Amino acid sequence: MSEISNEYAKALFMLAGEKDLREDYKNALELISGVFDENPVYTEFLSTFAIPLDERLNALDAAFSNAVPRDVLSFLKILCEKKHITEFAECAKLYYEMYNELDKISNARVTSALELTEEEKAALKEKLEKTSGHKMVIEYIVDKSIIGGLIVEADGKIMDSSLKKHLKDVKDVISK
């Protein structure tokens, strides 16, 4: 993570806080991220300095002026003007982290061999929220290679109770 991204993200987050628009700005960053992810040529266009700055700024206006708050559009334009538009994804990621930290929201990834039922997902979410003290946003992944059990990644920790890991542990003990 670059210092530049960190400074830009902090500035936008502070502005959003002053205007009590943190969630609106987060939603706008998610929208822009989606557009950039779906159209990688667009970010190439914005970072091509051979194209006049006015054309790049007008393209941002055309794409986002009616879709995002004015300050978020200005943020994009500043990144473009200062030749840091390639830092946008990192800025957005850092903004989300600050937003989640303030609202005590954690992201988790749960990997299972089979699709979990809605009841299992609800029970797991409740347990993780109780354990962490944070609201949880959980991404569920099915990976048959883990054979059984779960792998839970949250708050920088990994809890691996997969059958694959247990079999590997047994194999390691036997081979010693």
C-alpha positions in Angstrom: 0.0 0.0 0.0 1.5 3.3 -1.0 1.7 6.4 1.2 0.0 8.3 -1.6 -3.1 6.0 -1.6 -3.2 6.2 2.2 -3.2 10.0 2.2 -5.9 10.3 -0.5 -8.1 7.7 1.2 -7.8 9.4 4.6 -8.6 12.8 3.0 -11.7 11.5 1.4 -12.8 9.6 4.5 -12.3 12.8 6.6 -14.3 14.8 4.2 -17.1 12.2 4.1 -17.1 12.3 7.9 -17.4 16.1 8.1 -20.4 16.0 5.7 -21.8 12.8 7.4 -21.8 11.1 4.0 -19.4 8.1 4.7 -21.9 5.5 3.4 -22.8 7.6 0.4 -19.1 8.0 -0.5 -18.5 4.2 0.1 -21.4 3.4 -2.2 -20.0 5.8 -4.9 -16.5 4.2 -4.6 -18.1 0.8 -5.0 -19.9 2.0 -8.1 -16.7 3.4 -9.6 -14.7 0.3 -8.8 -17.3 -1.8 -10.6 -17.1 0.4 -13.7 -13.3 0.3 -13.6 -13.3 -3.5 -13.1 -15.7 -4.1 -15.9 -13.9 -1.7 -18.3 -10.1 -1.9 -17.7 -9.6 0.1 -20.9 -11.3 3.1 -19.2 -8.6 3.2 -16.5 -5.9 2.9 -19.2 -7.5 5.9 -21.0 -7.5 7.9 -17.8 -3.9 7.2 -17.1 -2.7 7.8 -20.7 -0.9 11.2 -20.4 -0.7 11.5 -24.2 -4.5 12.2 -24.1 -5.1 15.8 -23.0 -6.2 16.2 -19.4 -9.3 18.1 -20.4 -10.5 15.1 -22.4 -9.9 12.7 -19.5 -11.7 15.0 -17.0 -14.6 15.4 -19.4 -14.8 11.6 -19.6 -15.1 11.4 -15.8 -17.8 14.0 -15.9 -19.7 12.2 -18.6 -19.5 8.9 -16.8 -20.0 9.9 -13.2 -21.5 13.4 -12.7 -25.0 12.1 -12.3 -24.1 9.0 -10.4 -21.8 10.0 -7.6 -21.5 12.8 -5.1 -19.7 15.9 -6.4 -16.8 15.4 -3.9 -16.2 11.9 -5.0 -16.1 13.1 -8.6 -13.7 15.8 -7.6 -11.6 13.1 -5.8 -11.4 11.2 -9.1 -10.4 14.3 -11.0 -7.7 15.1 -8.5 -6.3 11.6 -8.9 -6.4 12.0 -12.7 -4.8 15.5 -12.6 -2.0 14.4 -10.2 -1.3 11.3 -12.3 -2.4 9.0 -9.5 -5.6 7.5 -11.1 -3.9 4.1 -11.0 -4.0 4.4 -7.2 -7.8 4.5 -7.2 -8.4 0.8 -6.4 -6.0 1.0 -3.4 -7.6 4.3 -2.3 -11.0 2.7 -2.4 -9.8 -0.4 -0.5 -8.3 1.8 2.2 -11.5 3.8 2.4 -13.5 0.6 2.9 -11.1 -0.5 5.7 -11.5 2.8 7.5 -15.3 2.7 7.1 -15.5 -0.9 8.4 -13.2 -0.1 11.3 -15.3 2.9 12.4 -18.5 0.9 12.1 -17.0 -2.2 13.6 -17.6 -4.3 10.5 -15.3 -7.2 9.7 -15.1 -9.1 6.4 -14.8 -12.8 6.5 -14.3 -15.6 4.0 -15.8 -19.0 4.8 -14.7 -21.9 2.6 -16.6 -25.2 2.8 -16.6 -28.4 0.8 -20.4 -28.1 0.3 -22.8 -25.2 0.0 -24.0 -24.1 3.5 -27.7 -23.9 4.2 -29.1 -20.5 5.1 -29.6 -21.8 8.7 -25.9 -22.8 8.9 -24.8 -19.4 7.4 -26.9 -17.6 10.0 -25.6 -19.6 12.9 -22.0 -19.2 11.7 -22.5 -15.4 11.2 -24.0 -15.1 14.7 -21.1 -17.0 16.3 -18.5 -15.0 14.4 -20.2 -11.7 15.4 -20.4 -12.7 19.0 -16.7 -13.8 19.1 -15.4 -10.7 17.3 -17.7 -8.1 18.7 -18.1 -6.8 15.1 -20.8 -7.0 12.5 -19.7 -9.5 9.8 -19.9 -9.4 6.1 -19.2 -12.9 4.9 -18.2 -14.2 1.6 -19.0 -18.0 1.2 -16.9 -20.1 -1.1 -17.3 -23.8 -2.0 -14.1 -25.7 -2.5 -14.6 -29.5 -2.7 -10.8 -30.0 -2.3 -11.0 -29.3 1.4 -13.1 -32.5 1.7 -15.1 -31.4 4.8 -15.1 -28.9 7.6 -14.6 -25.2 7.2 -11.8 -22.6 6.7 -12.7 -19.2 8.2 -10.6 -16.2 7.5 -11.5 -13.1 9.5 -9.6 -10.1 11.0 -6.3 -11.4 9.7 -6.7 -14.8 11.3 -7.3 -18.2 9.7 -9.2 -21.0 11.5 -8.7 -24.1 9.4 -10.8 -27.1 10.6 -10.9 -28.7 7.2 -10.6 -32.4 6.8 -7.8 -31.8 4.2 -5.8 -30.0 6.9 -6.4 -32.7 9.5 -5.4 -35.4 7.0 -2.2 -33.4 6.2 -1.5 -33.2 10.0 -1.9 -36.9 10.4 0.4 -37.5 7.4 3.0 -35.2 8.9 2.9 -37.1 12.2 3.2 -40.5 10.5 6.1 -39.4 8.3 8.2 -38.3 11.3 
